[in-house]
Amino acid sequence: MAASRGAVVLKAVKKIVVQFCPFESNVCSTRDFLVFVGSEKARATNMNCDIITEVKHDQSEPVIDVTFSVKMVENFVGSWKMITSENFDEYMKALGVGFATRQVGNRTKPNLIVGVDGDGWICMKTQSAFKNTEIKFRLNEAFEETTADDRKTTTIVTLENGKLVQKQSWDGKETAIEREMIDGKLIATCKMGNVVAVRTYEREKTR
């Protein structure tokens, strides 16, 4: 959901659930929010977005739960095999990965498996002879991740201009992995500071 100069764009939103108590002190701001997202102009940006209000009488703080649509993620769904990797060793160095692990990482050509379910959960699995990893998340919701090189990160994945952007934060550092579809291939661009690595995947053929 995006807003600019008072405009509300619901294009990427599947459902908004607003829980509030009409006698709570912040109820005015909650009502203002409902007016914005329920306006004709906002609704016109996504007629399929469900807006649900749940009124409670318990003096509780308002709760707004936004579920993002995964329809735009469906292009990424499938099993992908890495075919090229450029500058990945320098990227791993920038992450702080040790020499021995880098040597293994450089020789590994992992498979990437992406899936989604009807509740907005996205599953991303990486499978290789070195290590298998799996993360399950919703767009725009932070989660804890243990990476293949054993970093413990706080991660958030967003959808930006058709790209799946995965940002990992740990120990005051941050890296981003941008995945996009180009000419039927999945391109993963890994960024750490000024270091950029590019890994290209092709879809595995179904048997």
Salt bridges, closest charged atoms under 4 A:
ASP89 OD1 - ARG102 NE 3.03
GLU90 OE2 - LYS93 NZ 3.35
ASP149 OD2 - ARG151 NE 2.74
ASP150 OD1 - LYS131 NZ 2.71
GLU178 OE1 - LYS163 NZ 3.60
GLU178 OE2 - LYS191 NZ 3.36
